[in-house]
Amino acid sequence: MTYLANSAPTNGIRKRVTAPWVRAQKNLCKLSMLTAYDFAFATLLDRAGIDMLLVGDSLGPVIYGTPNTLSVTLDDILRHTRTVSSAATRALVIADLPFLSYQVSLEQAVTNAGRCLKEAGAHAVKLEGGVEQTETIRAIVRAGIPVVAHIGLTPQSVHAVGGYRTYGKTEAERDLLLADAKAVAEAGAFCVVLECVQEATATEITKAIAVPTIGIGSGSNCDGQVLVTQDLVGLTVGHVPKFVNPVADVAGIISAAAQSFVARMNDGEESKPVVKGENVISH
């Protein structure tokens, strides 16, 4: 549990995590962020005490089976954010701004960020990019919308950068990432996601900026960590990043349950009642 005072019930009420609270945790405690795309997962993660739930554009590959995040639309994000927001009673809900929902103009960026809060119940938005997105971050923050920045590996730019890799290994990349981190923090982002940033560089960035860093594949010295929940619990179909270290095998449990169901059907067990304690449930 990352924040016992906040997650422990007080008179039956748990305090809502807010953007100012997250910002204030710099150098105080490790922050937790996991992805959530539906009501069931959001409910369980919220009850577990996760600080931030990210409705990421990773829902493209994870939920819809797309090869990357580029086909995810704002309507997709709004739909899933609405569901997650209805489940979360404590966690800060962050909506990912998808590709081409904020890059065209400042007006477009502010309008679409506002829709995430107004129509879907998000508490903050996330966008990719460093120095080049500072004016966008400022405009969204001026509208009263908290912003999470995202630098390092930026999946929406996968075709421009030529694929997925670790950033910050060279001195030139280190300097660029430091400049990006300082710029987005100064523009008003309340925390910064560092994706696939070389650990020493991520550590240096974490020490250099006044807002928390949230790492993914960037070592353990960031102020918090984020993972795709399906990766964490062993429910990913396909490649799992080597930095994940799954803590469960939910895919194996589901497969075993399905196979058991098939066997039960083949054995003619479907008409027999299922006994739970003293209750008999007839199918």
Buried (B, 14 or more C-beta within 10 A) or exposed (E): EBBEEBBEEEEEEBBBBBBEBBBEBBEEBBBBBBBBBBBEBBBBBBBEBBBBBBBBBBBBBBBEEBEBBBBBBBEBBBBBBBBBBBBBEBBBBBBBBBBEBBBEEBEBBBBBBBBBBEEBBBBBBBBBBBBEBBEBBBBBBEBEBBBBBBBBBBBBEBEEEEEEEBBBEEEEBBEBBBEBBBBBBBBBBBBBBBBBBBBEBBBBBBEEBEBBBBBBBBBEBBBBBBBBBBBBBBBBEEEBBEBBEBEEEBBEEEEEEEEEEEEEEEEEEEEEEEEEEEEEEEE
